[in-house]
Amino acid sequence: MNGYLHLPWLELSIACPIIAAIVCWRVKNESLARNIALIACLLTFLLTFGEWFDFMTLETFSAQDSNSVVFFLFGTEYFVIDELTAPLLFRVALLFGLTIAATMRSKASRFSVVRTLLAEAIILAVLSCSSTMLLCLLLAFSTILPWYEMRLRGHDTSVFSLCMSLHLGLMFVGITLLWLGHGQPLPTNLGAGLLVLSAMLRAGIFPGHFWIVDLFEKCTFGTAILFVAPMTGAYFVMRLVLPVVPIWALHWIAVLSLSTALYAAAMALVQSEARRFFAYLFISQSSLVLAGLELANPIGMTGALCIWLEIGLSLGGLALTLRAVESRIGRISLEQYHGLFDQMPHLGSLFLFTGLASIGFPGGLAFVGMELLVEGTVEVYPLVGTIIVLATAINGVALLRAYFRIFTGTRHVATVSIAARPAERLVTITLSLLILAIGIWPGSAIHSRYHAAESLLKIRQESGIDRGSESSEPVSHPPSDESKNSANH
């Protein structure tokens, strides 16, 4: 059942950063451009919050803008909000705003607010796009900005260019084969297989994960965060892969994703540089999300969607903390102790809090999501659930190792104050309160994610891709009582 929002929230939230980017491009004063970008991000955040609130009042699965300019010009509505994307849009707008707010003025010349605003508009358009071809084009456009920054900084772009070109080529060829196949087995299966490979590359599944590490080493930390944190690879899977790929293929992708999660966790444990540590930690946690989405059962998908919603905030906060520390002392080595906690207690606390929240520590939504993910995984592969627990445990050890190396072990002596600035303290308080609020009252978030999972599986069932397969039938019961009890605790 579709509905109409009371205002064109979606188009306004996409248009706002585009207009601000044009204005900032014309402004020569960096300080003024940064202030304009902050105002635009705040306005975009309010618009996404407004569309989320408006959508919740409609009590429908999806809705589109009323008085849409796009519909008036083209006769088709390309942007739709639904239960899957409504909280994601809000989260993306918040992360972009906090990233710009936490950027030190001394680093403003290296972090382009124009490209950041354009990236925000593209990501918001991706997450609300209802047209397959437009979605593919937007995913292609989103890769240009980080590639351009690498070139601008004089770094080699061959790794990123190779992986993204292969991802986009497989995506467009796969979509074309599905359209031309008209349901014929050979072109349809071939197209679905190419989409699977494309999605695995975009999501960073082994062996296509190395572009993420390369991105963090060669781009500014802020650009790398904002490119990977929205997890467009997972969204690509939900929109383009889930409806067309057979259930057995999804389950094999889930196994590969779980293997990637374990491998990346082990790599995070032995890294000697903070950026590479974060890159592997992100790959591990995002692979767990993809594994849950590929299980194609409501319980596992609900857990994956909960983790997706949580780690976007928690890992975003962890990355912003590392970025703030880097802006003061340069690239962070994990081979020695830095003892920075006395100098920056707010950043140290945020590092530990957001890191633990991202790996499912009690008190966060990811804690409930991990339990649901394990329960859903055991339904499909009884022994594979152990991998989730093991990967999470290794990530926890890697996180604590990084925390002790950066913030403890010695006493750091600084000639000037390197404490958190007011803007960084605001980021600390905002993220902490939001993560705690979602974790302490997870009921509505779990219900929303479960309803979204059921609806997406219903769309898959209606496509007939698994006709005759018992494993693809949606389960009619909500998450178990044990899961609900653990969520309340």
Residue, then its C-alpha position, 0 to 999 in steps of 0.5 A: m500500500n502506497g501513500y503520499l507525503h504531505l510535503p515534497w520532503l524527498e525532493l527538498s532534502i536532495a535539492c538542499p545540499i545541491i543548491a548549497a554546493i553551488v553557493c559554496w562553489r561560488v564563495k571564495n571565503e573558506s570560513l563562509a563556505r563552511n558555515i553555509a555547508l553547516i546550515a545546509c546540512l542542518l536544514t537537510f537533517l530537519l527535512t529528512f527528520g520531517e519526511w520520516f515523521d510524516f511517513m510514520t503517520l501514514e502507516t503504510f509501507s512506502a510513500q512518495d512526495s506530494n506536489s512532486v516537481v519530478f513527476f510534473l516534469f517527467g510524468t514518473e515519480y523516481f523517489v520513494i520512501d519506505e520502511l527500509t530507507a526512512p531511518l537510513l535517510f535520517r542517519v545519513a543526513l546526521l552523519f554528513g552534518l556531524t562530519i562537517a561540524a567536526t572538521m577543524r578549520s585548519k583542515a578545511s582546505r583539504f576537506s572540500v565542502v562542495r564535494t561533500l554536499l554533492a556526495e550527500a545529495i547523491i547518497l540521499a537520492v540513491l537511498s530513495c530511488s525507485s527506478t532501477m536504471l536511475l539507481c545504477l546511474l546514481l551508484a556510478f556517479s557516487t564513485i566519481l567524487p572519491w576518485y577525483e579526490m585521490r587524483l587531486r591528492g596525487h595518489d594512484t587510483s588504479v585499485f579503486s578504478l579497477c574495482m569500481s569499473l568492474h562493479l559498474g560494468l557487471m551491474f549494467v550488463g546484469i541489468t541489461l540481461l535481465w531486461l532482455g531475457h524476458g524470464q528465459p532461464l539462461p540470460t536471467n540466471l546469467g544476469a542475476g549472477l553478474l549482479v551478485l558479483s557486482a554487489m559483492l564488489r561494492a560491499g567489500i566481500f573477499p576478495g573484493h575488499f581491498w578497495i576499501v582499505d586503499l580508499f582509507e589510505k589515499c583519501t581524506f578520512g572524512t571522504a572515506i567515512l562518508f563514502v562507505a558508512p551509508m553501506t550502499g552495497a547492502y542497499f544495492v543487494m536489497r533493491l537489485v539482488l534480493p528479488v532476482v537471485p535464487i535462494w541457494a545463491l543467496h545462502w552461498i553469498a551469506v557464507l562468503s560474507l560470514s567468512t569475510a567477517l571472520y577474515a577481516a576481524a583477524m586482519a583488524l587485530v594485527q594492523s599497525e596503523a589506525r586507518r587500516f584497523f578501522a577499514y578492516l573493522f568496517i569490512s567485518q561488521s558490514s559483512l555481517v549485515l550482508a550475511g543477514l540480508e542474504l539469509a532471506n528469512p525474517i529473523g536474520m534479516t531483522g537482525a541485519l537491518c538492526i545492525w545496519l542502522e546501529i553501525g552507521l552511527s556507531l562506526g561513524g562516531l568511531a571514525l570521527t574520533l580517529r579523524a579528530v585524533e589524526s588532525r592533532i598528531g597525524r597518522i596514528s600508529l598502533e605499534q606504540y602507546h600514545g597515552l592521549f586520554d588525559q589530553m582528550p578524555h571526551l574523544g577517548s570516551l567516545f572511541l570506546f563507547t561507539g566502538l563497543a556499540s558497533i560490535g554489539f555490546p549490551g545497551g545498543l541496538a546492535f546487541v539485539g541485532m546480533e542475537l537475531l542474526v545468530e538466531g536467523t543464521v542457525e535456522v539456515y546453517p546450524l554451525v555457521g552461527t559460531i562464526i558470527v560470535l567468533a568474528t564479534a569476539i575478535n573485533g572486540v579484542a581488536l577494538l580494545r587493543a586500538y583503544f589502549r594503544i591510542f589513549t593509554g600506556t604512557r603520558h602524552v606531553a603537549t605544548v598546546s591544548i589538544a582537548a576536544r573543541p566545542a563542536e567535537r564535544l557536541v558531536t560526542i554528546t549527540l552520538s552518545l545520546l542517540i545510540l543510548a536512546i535507540g539501545i535502551w528503547p529498541g522495541s519500535a526499531i525492531h518492529s520497524r525492521y521486522h516489518a521491513a524484512e517481511s515486506l521485502l521477502k513478500i516482494r521476493q515471493e511475489s516475483g516467483i524466483d523461489r516458487g516451490s522452495e520451502s526455504s523461501e516462505p516468509v515466517s509469519h511469527p515475529p522475533s522470539d520471546e527470548s529475543k524480546n526479553s534480551a532486548n528489554h534487558 
